[in-house]
């Protein structure tokens, strides 16, 4: 009874502190709004998860926890003057159905949560909801659990192979990753970078397929063969590794195919998709993400490492986020890396950081001390290969090479299709290796020899403005403005000048720019003449766009339109007859506009000529009469007028 009274006393004290601060703000007219905003931010920043969980390693089960203080804070924020601090939390379970898809087990049933409740072993994800006594929503949060579905996957053999973990990022450049390393103490010294790492394919999917399967194309047949020996996770699985595959919802939505069989022992994708289908993502309650972000991927990795890092079985984990460097929360990622470091991930694992970027992808290797001491030749070769051309095909062979470590006989590696000269990066590469020898296309090869322009270079803005105009003109030319948004330039993030060995009057630039609405990210190539300072051309069809969600372009069907079209929120699709009438009216107005513009230009030219004639009348006659009077005829002024007219025409 005394403990209960103390709890209520604490709640009342918190409530009155907030009320006193609010009264104090109201008594200061000049600082009223500013202070209120500060208080609101203070409360928001201190709000924690009302529902959380912990893993009971002894009983191998997940336990749900309720945070009374977090609930009190949320109630103070959402229940204005109410002194009732009662709340309740419940969850709906997600599990695999008979069709193999994940969904809510029973949508009508919500399980009430009590502090210390155990999550059933067959439940792999839940969606929690917390409400006040007045039924006001306090918090919605999904959780994913790495349940052990088959104890046979845990082998009782001694670990004699290193763990292998790959962290991949779509859109992150080497420069941005270097800025992350500065915040992770002690990491940079033992990371081995491949400065000339390039892309095999023209998009994210092709480059992932390159290192997962050793193929240079992305077809459904390739994914259907994920059980074959070409699939890299299958090769590790066959060697006794526990495997995990996690990608965020952006990659799940944008992948043009789906795995026909579960690609790893633990697979995140379907769970995220089920959550996205069942959670109101636009809800603004605390801790409910506006979209399923990289946090889910890293949380999944954290569970995986915590559960199996010290087991007797080695593991292979692939964790991919389709978050660009612009949207990546650097501090958030740094905190995850520090968590992984605290667990001991970097003491026992080969960790690979890599990205897919239109012009500047990156590749870094972390090797634990045990590998560095045991295989000094690998360190020497990685150092030599630092400034030699490399590709995802080489990474595919490097992963196979890792499986050979500790073995007495080198096994037969599966060579990437179309690249017989590709090699493991643990072996020395040729000094003058070409892009073709690494399986890199000519277009991507140009990026390997590029230099970034300073952020304040005035050319950046000019190129960005030109590219946005080109985008909008392309939409108009293809009659897409009725369904696609018109773009405006928000910012130019990076410009790379392509360096070649050939002399040319044109310079090529790779530009990454952001447009409004919705902060769409584009990558484009543009030609520029430095002598005349003219921007020559930019082929919109070759533009690349970073998709946040494939549904952004669902209003068009052609692939070349999808990458440049951001669908309007409300699209009125007219009947065929009405559409033809609209197009005819549009063309008529277009012709009228052109005729009106032409008349205005003609009138302007006439006015300019009249002004010049008036100027000539005020000039001394000798200034233009340099020959005898008979030579001065009306043809002279006409010649001057023609000359002036010709010059004026250059401006239109």
Secondary structure, 3 states (H helix, E strand, C coil): CHHHHHHHHHHHHHHHHHHHHHHHHHCCHHHHHHHHHHHHHHHHHHCCCCEEEEEECCCCEEEEEECHHHHHHHHHHHCCCCCCCCEEEEEEEEEECCCCCEEECCCCCCEECCCCCECCCCCCEEEEEEEECCCCEEEEEEEECCCCCCHHHCCCCCCCCCEEEEEEEECCCHHHHHHHHCCCCCCHHHEEECCCEECCCCCHHHHHHHHHHCCCCCCHHHHHCCCCCCCHHHHHHHCCCEEEEEECHHHHHHCCCCCCCCCCCEECHHHHHHHHHHCCCCCCCCCCCCCCCHHHHHHHHHHHHHHHCCCCCCEEEEEEECCCCCCCCHHHHHHHHHHHHHHCHHHHEEEEEEEECCCCCCEEEECCHHHHHHCHHHHHHHHHHHHCCEEHHHHHHHHHHHHHCCCCCCCCCCCCCCCCCCCCCCCCCCCCCCCHHHCCCHHHHHHHCEEECCCCCHHHHHHHHHHHHHHHHHHHHCCCCCCECCCEEEEEEEEEEECCCCCCCCEEEEEEEEEECCCEEEEEEEEEECCCCEEEECCHHHCEEECCCHHHHCCCCCHHHHCCCCECCCCCCCCHHHHHHHHHHHHHHHHHHHHHHHHHHHHHHHHHHHHHHHHHHHCCHHHCCCCCHHHCCHHHHHHHHHHHHHHHHCCC
